[in-house]
Amino acid sequence: MRTQLKALCLALPIAALVAAAPARAAEDITQEAQGQAAVLDGDKPAAREKAIEDALRHAVEMAAGTMVTSTTEVQDFQTKMDQVLTHSTGFVKKYDIIKEGMDGEVVQITIKAQISMGKLSDDLAAMGLLMARKGMPRTMILLAEQNIGMAAPMAAWMPNAGQAMVSTDLRIAENVSIDELKKAGFGQIIDPEIASSKAASVGGFTTSLTAGQARKLGSLTGAEVIIIGQVIATSRGSMGDLGPDWRSCVANFSARAVSTDNGDVLATSETTQNAAQLDDLTCGKEAIKKASKAFSADIAKKIAERWSKDVSGGNDVHISVKNVGSMKQASEFRAAMTNFMRGVKAVNQRSFSSGTLELDLKLLGSTQQFAEELEAKKLGKFTVTVKGVSANTVECELGK
């Protein structure tokens, strides 16, 4: 019975476990768990980090088990278990280390973790933790809006925007989206006027960005994420059922979230919302408000899911290394990254040309912390100077 229970709690996604016990879904569960990891090449800090990760996975495993009310036969047990545990850290709101020690060359750590069993996007505290672990990314919002009576979607950064904007336009989608995203945990949003000014200075785009334009806007504003798209309200005519003066309309909202340092699309969302009012313009505003709220909730959820995956499974980080003297040295440096750097799960070479080595890493943890350790730590025979760092990129050079 206990074996079956353990198998079930590991095999089902967290959302399914929540559904199995709705009365307890909103509760936080405090769980003690132990983790351990062997010290390799004398790197005790790396082993300690892995031991904490191991303990967190065990904590989520045990917390999930308390919510399971039935048992069943489980197929592909190991695969399903790995899927659950890979995302376990996304459900940890906070934890304290209550015991720490060594057993020979093995680090052993006991933690007390506060586990949230709700979906991450619905748990603002958990979202806050996720934001912190991602370095509190700054978000820039660029939304073009077309209310009823306007010829096309327009925004302040577009050429000749003032000529096409109706006088009653209040940047409804932008304002509502900012408010809703802040409620969802996006605390650092670039001021809309600064965003519009910098976007106008870059120019050359409307409702989509190239990777180069995203990088340029990121450098001008400090934003790590840009949400860009459009919302269009259209009239559907009169609604006789409600009365002779009532009007029906619909708003279509489509946008995507883009990482500024590499142009990677983090998430996309599209929604359609209806409204009814006594005149077309008011109806369009109401539909845009409803669409903006629905869009913001969906894009926040999808970004959270992406970041949760990055935190637990590893970020894709690009590192550019200069002053690499030969193919042999390039190979030795790749090996040193895996052997000496904490959180590096995989290293793939993209290119090597004219002394510059381009690598793609799968990295657990903060890119900023990785860059600081990279410069401070001696990687075998290599010393490294970091020249630049962003959320998903590091530029550095080898010492001579």
N, C-alpha and C positions, 0 to 999 in steps of 0.2 A: 504493500500500500504506500509506504513512504517513498519507495523507488518510483512508483508511478506518479505520485504527486510531484516529486522533484522533476521528473521528465516533463510533465505537463507545464509546470511553471517556467521551465527553460524554453520549451518548444513554442509557446504561444507568444505573439507580439504583445508588448505592454498594453496596447489599446484593447486587445482582446481580453486580457486579464482584468482590465478596468470594467469592461462590459459584463464580465462574469460576476462582479460584485458591485453594482452601482451604488449601493448605500454607503460604501467606503471609498468610492473613487476620488472624492475631493480631499480626503485626509492625507496628512503627511505621516510617514512611518519612520520611527527612529530605530535603526538597526546597527548592532555591533557586528563586525566581521574582521577576519584576519587575512592578510596577504603576505606573500613572501617572494623573494627574487634572489638569485645567486649574484655575487659580485664577480664581474668579469674584467680582466686586465686591471684589477685594482681600483675600478671606478665605482666606489661606493655610492656617490650621489645618483648615478644612473640606476643602480640596483634599488635604491630607496624609492625612486620615482616609480619604477615598475612594480614594487611591492605595494605602493599606495593604489595604483591602478588595479592591481589584482584584488585588493581588499574592497575597493568600490564595486567591482563586478560581483564579488561574493555578497556584498550588502544588498544590491539590487536583486540578486537571485533569491535571497532569503526573504526579502520584503515582498516580492512577487508571490512567493509560495504561500504567504499568509492570506492571500486574496483568492486562492483557487478553492472552489467548492465542490469540484467533481474530478474524476480521473478518467483517463481514456488511453488507448494504445497510441503510441506516437511513432510515426514513420520518419526516417531521416533525422534521427534524434540529434546527432552531432551538428549537422548543418543548421538546424533550427536553433539549437542552443547557441551556436556562434552568432547567429543573427541577432538574438536578444542581447547577448553580453557585449557585442560590438557597440551597441548604442546605450549601454547602461549608464555611462557617466552623464548623459544628457538628462537623467532623471534625479541626479543628486543635487539638492538645493544647497547643502553645506555639509561639511564633515570636520571632525576633530580627531587628532591622533591622541589616543589615550595610553598607548604602550608601544615602545619601540626597542628593539634589541637585535643581537646577532646570535645566530646558531652556526658556529664555524664561519664559513664564507657565505652564509645566507642571511639577508636582511629580513627580519620579521616585524611587521607593523600591524597593530590593532587599531581600528578606527570606529568612531561612532558617527554614522551618517544619517542625515535627514533626507528621506526619499519621498519625492512627489510622484504619485502614480497617475496623475492626470496627464493628458497630452501636453507636451512641452509648450506649444504655442498658446495653450489656454492657461498656463501657469506663469503669471508675471514674475514671480520671484525666481523661478527656474530660468525664465528668459533673461532676467537680469544677470544671473550667474553665467549664462551662456555668453551674453554680451561682454561681460568682464573677461572671460577666458578668450574671447576673440579680440581683446584689446579695445573695447568700447568703440566700435567703428562709427565714424561720422558719415551721415547720410545726406545726400543732396537730391532734391525732388524737382524734376523738370516735367511739367505736364501742360500740354496744349489743350485748349478747351474750345468747343464750338457749341454755343447755346442756340436755341431756335432764333432765327433772324440773322445769324452770322453766315458768311459765305463759306468759311473753311475753319478748321481748328487753328487757333492762333495762341501765341504766348509772347511774353515781353521780350524774349531773346531773339525772336524771329524778325527778319527784315520787314520794314513797313508795318509792324504789328499795330501801331496806333491807328492806322488808316482803316483797318478791318475790324477792330474790336468795337463792339457795341458799347454805348456809354454805361449801361447797367451791368456790364461784366464785372464780377467781383472776385475773380480767380477762385471760384467756389471749390473746384476739385482739389486745387493745391492746398487751400486752407483746411478743408475737411480731412484730407489725407495726412497732413502734418499732425493735426490733433489726434487722429486715430492711431497713427504710428507711435506717437509719444505714449499713448495709453498702453500700447503693446510692448513698451520697453525700449523704443528707439529714442534714447535721451539726447543724443547729440545730432541735431539736424541743422544743416547750414541755413543761415538766414536767407529767406526767399529773395530779397532784393540783391544780396551778394551773389546768390546762385544765378539769377537772371543776368546780372551785369557781366559776370565771368563767362557765362554761356554765350552771350552776345559777342564778347571779345574773341571767342574761339570761332564761332560761326560755322557755316558749312553743313549744318545738320538741322533736322526738324524734330522727328519723334524717334529717331534711332541714332546710335553712336558707333563709330569705328573704334577699334582698340586704341588707336593713336589719339582720337578726340577724348576718349575716356581718361587716358593718362594725363593729357593736357589739363583737363578740368580738375582732375585730382590734385595736380601740382599747384594749380591756382587757388584752390579752395580748401585743401586738406581733406577732402571727402574720400573715403574708401569705397563707398557704395553710391551709385547714382540710380534713382528710379526715374525712368523716362518713358513717356507714352502720351496717349491722348484720350479724351472723352468727348463724345459727340451726342448731342441731344437732338431728336427729331420729333416733329409733331405727327400724331396719328389721327388728328381730326377731332370732331365733337363726340361727346359721350351722352347720347340721348337718354340713357337709362338713369343718369344722375341729374339731368336737367338741361335746359336749352343752352346754357352758357358754359357748361363744363367741357374742358379739353383734355384729351389723352396724349401722352408723349412717352418716349422711351429714350434711355441713355445707354450708350455702349462705351465701356471703359476697357482699354487694352494697354498694357505697359509691361516693362521688364525691369529687373534689378540687375545692374552690371557692376562688376568689380573694376575699380579705376586703374589698378596697377597692371592688369593683364587683359582687360576687356572680357573676362569670363562672365557668361550669363549665369547669375546665381539662381534666378527664378523668373517665371513669367506668369501673368494672370490676366484673365479676361472675364468680364461680367456684363450682364444686361439687366437693367432695372426699369420698371414702369412707374408712372405717376399720373395723377389727375388733379387739375386745378382749374380755376375760372378763366385763366388766360394762358397763352402759349409760353410766354417768357417765364412766368412764375412756375408753370408746369415743368419747363426745362430745368430750372434751378433745382426743383425738388427731386427730379430724376437724377440729376448730376450728383446731388448730395447722397442719395441712396446708393448710387453706383460707386461713389468714392468710398463710402463706409464698407461696402461689400468687398471692393478691391483691396482696401488696406488690410482688412482682416485676413484675406486669402494670401496676399503677398507676404505679410508678416509671418504667417504660418509656414509658408514654403521656404522663406529665408531661414527661419528657425530650424526647420528640418535639415536644410543644407548645412548650416553651421553645426548642428548637433552631430551630423555625420562627419564633418571635418574634425570636430573636437575629439570624437571617440575613435574614428577610423583613420584620421590623419589628413592634414592639409596638403594640397599640391602646391609646392613652392619651387620657384625657379631661382637658381643661383648662377651668377656669372663670375668666373674666376680668371683674373688676368695674371700675367707673368708666369705662365705655365710653360716650362722649357722644352718639354718633349712628350711624346705619347706615353712613354714609360712613367714620367712624372704625373701625367694626367691619370693614369691607371692607379698609381700609388695614392694619389689624393682622393680618388673615389673610394678606395678601400679605407683610408683614414676617416672619411666622413662616417662610414658605417661603424667602424670600430671604436671611435673616440667620442662621437657626438651623441648626446642624449636625445631621444625622441625621433631619430632618423630610422625609418622603417624600410626605406628602399631608395636606391640611388640609380638613376638612369642618365646616360650621357646622350645629349642631343647633338652636340657638335664640338669639334676642336679645330681651331684655325687661328693662325698668326698669334699664338701664345695665349689665346682666350678659350677657356673651357666652359661650355654651357651644360648645366646639369639640371635635371628635374628630380626633386626630392618628394617623398611621402613623409610628412613631418607631423608628429604628435606634439601639441603645445603651441606656444606663442612664437611667431617668427621673430619678434623683437628679442625675446629671451634667447632664442637660438643664435641670433646675430651677435649678441653680447658675449655669449659663451664661446662662439667661434673665434672672436678676436682675443678673448682672454686666455684661452686654453691652447696648449701646444699639442698639435695633432701629429704625434710621432715626431718626424723630422720637420714638419711644416709649421710655420707661423703665418697668421693671416691678419690682414688689415681690412676692416669693413669700410667701404666707401659710400654705401647707401643701403637703405632698408625700407620696405613697405610691407603691407599686409601679406603679400604673396611673392615677393622678390627680394633677393639679396645681391648686392654687387660688392665684390671684394677682390683683393689681389694677394698673391703669395709674397712673403718676405724673401729678400735675396741674401 
